[in-house]
Amino acid sequence: MNQEKIKELEKTINSDYSNIAGILIQKNGIKLYENYFNGYTADNAIHVYSVTKSVFSALIGIAIEKGHIKSIDQKVLDFFPYYTVKTGEKTIQGITLKNLLTMTASYKYQSEPYEEFFASDNWINAALDLLGGEKHTGEFMYSPIIGTHILSGILVKATGQPVLDFAAENLFSPLGINVPHNVVLRNKEEHIAVMKDKNISGWVVDPQGINTASWGLFLTPADMAKIGQLYLNGGIWESKQIVPEKWIEMSTMEHIRWGSLSYGYLWWIIDDKEHIYAALGDGGNVIYVNTKKKMVVSIASLFMPDAKDRIGLIMERIEPIFED
């Protein structure tokens, strides 16, 4: 490794990517670089925003493998028999788990009414009330917060376990990831404050105590790298199959395109031919996997609006240093 190039990289991070809290780079499962910024250390978990979605995708794959969920073609409403569909609403009845996983469900809004959603006393019901509408199911419509939360309700209904318990037993503990407890946020002020607190760890829950599927998970860069390495290894960790290999294959291939972007099952596909994919979270949180180069890059970042693109940083500045 060229130490001069690493110094240049760190200079670039400090000047152009100043909200980065930690970076970890691995090749062939070997850690090549790890560094922390902004007063953070290896012990600080960081809110990874929508990286949570990609982690949750693994949990759905595990639940299918264990027989809790029959398939991703199951209808969403199969899991909520109590839910009453309003007269004349047909679209919602055809929406499947696959639609939620590929962001091809339809909703009754142009942009997410997330403040109204957070103010409701039951987030699952509020999300179901917003599902469907007149738009065509099957077209890409990214739902940052609301739609994916329905998957949390489905996982709880299917497994009979709290999300965190199921995740700890089947994913976190085998990988040595510690997500210690639920995080309860009672108001907007707490939502904002928790994201800036270095000492917070855990997973946010809704008013019913259901962990959020689309955001709200706190992980360290090392935790994020473990998820990336697990996927690079085809779901195997220490000789044990944790996530089904077929699920990883299906999750990280293109299912829907949106302009120049493509999407799998809650994973972004960076290059379908080269098989490069990533979990991307607001503020510049990334788990990046390049299967051809056997590289995993995890970047944990503090929230800032319009954060500079991390994929460009990885592909243009990081990979050339560490790929040899």
Rosetta blueprint (number, residue, H / E / L):
1 M L
2 N L
3 Q H
4 E H
5 K H
6 I H
7 K H
8 E H
9 L H
10 E H
11 K H
12 T H
13 I H
14 N H
15 S H
16 D H
17 Y L
18 S L
19 N L
20 I E
21 A E
22 G E
23 I E
24 L E
25 I E
26 Q E
27 K E
28 N L
29 G L
30 I E
31 K E
32 L E
33 Y E
34 E E
35 N E
36 Y E
37 F L
38 N L
39 G L
40 Y L
41 T L
42 A L
43 D L
44 N L
45 A L
46 I E
47 H E
48 V L
49 Y L
50 S L
51 V H
52 T H
53 K H
54 S H
55 V H
56 F H
57 S H
58 A H
59 L H
60 I H
61 G H
62 I H
63 A H
64 I H
65 E H
66 K L
67 G L
68 H L
69 I L
70 K L
71 S L
72 I L
73 D L
74 Q L
75 K E
76 V H
77 L H
78 D H
79 F H
80 F L
81 P L
82 Y L
83 Y L
84 T L
85 V L
86 K L
87 T L
88 G L
89 E L
90 K L
91 T H
92 I H
93 Q H
94 G H
95 I L
96 T E
97 L H
98 K H
99 N H
100 L H
101 L H
102 T L
103 M L
104 T L
105 A L
106 S L
107 Y E
108 K L
109 Y L
110 Q L
111 S L
112 E L
113 P L
114 Y H
115 E H
116 E H
117 F H
118 F H
119 A H
120 S L
121 D L
122 N L
123 W H
124 I H
125 N H
126 A H
127 A H
128 L H
129 D H
130 L H
131 L E
132 G L
133 G L
134 E L
135 K L
136 H L
137 T L
138 G L
139 E L
140 F L
141 M L
142 Y L
143 S L
144 P L
145 I L
146 I H
147 G H
148 T H
149 H H
150 I H
151 L H
152 S H
153 G H
154 I H
155 L H
156 V H
157 K H
158 A H
159 T H
160 G L
161 Q L
162 P L
163 V H
164 L H
165 D H
166 F H
167 A H
168 A H
169 E H
170 N H
171 L H
172 F H
173 S H
174 P H
175 L H
176 G L
177 I L
178 N L
179 V L
180 P L
181 H L
182 N E
183 V E
184 V E
185 L L
186 R L
187 N L
188 K H
189 E H
190 E H
191 H H
192 I H
193 A H
194 V H
195 M L
196 K L
197 D L
198 K L
199 N L
200 I L
201 S L
202 G L
203 W E
204 V E
205 V E
206 D L
207 P L
208 Q L
209 G L
210 I L
211 N E
212 T L
213 A L
214 S L
215 W L
216 G L
217 L E
218 F E
219 L E
220 T L
221 P H
222 A H
223 D H
224 M H
225 A H
226 K H
227 I H
228 G H
229 Q H
230 L H
231 Y H
232 L H
233 N L
234 G L
235 G L
236 I E
237 W E
238 E L
239 S L
240 K E
241 Q E
242 I L
243 V L
244 P L
245 E H
246 K H
247 W H
248 I H
249 E H
250 M H
251 S H
252 T L
253 M L
254 E L
255 H L
256 I E
257 R E
258 W E
259 G L
260 S L
261 L E
262 S E
263 Y E
264 G L
265 Y L
266 L L
267 W L
268 W E
269 I E
270 I E
271 D E
272 D L
273 K L
274 E L
275 H L
276 I E
277 Y E
278 A E
279 A E
280 L E
281 G E
282 D L
283 G L
284 G L
285 N E
286 V E
287 I E
288 Y E
289 V E
290 N E
291 T L
292 K L
293 K L
294 K L
295 M E
296 V E
297 V E
298 S E
299 I E
300 A E
301 S E
302 L L
303 F L
304 M L
305 P L
306 D L
307 A L
308 K L
309 D L
310 R H
311 I H
312 G H
313 L H
314 I H
315 M H
316 E H
317 R H
318 I H
319 E H
320 P H
321 I H
322 F H
323 E L
324 D L
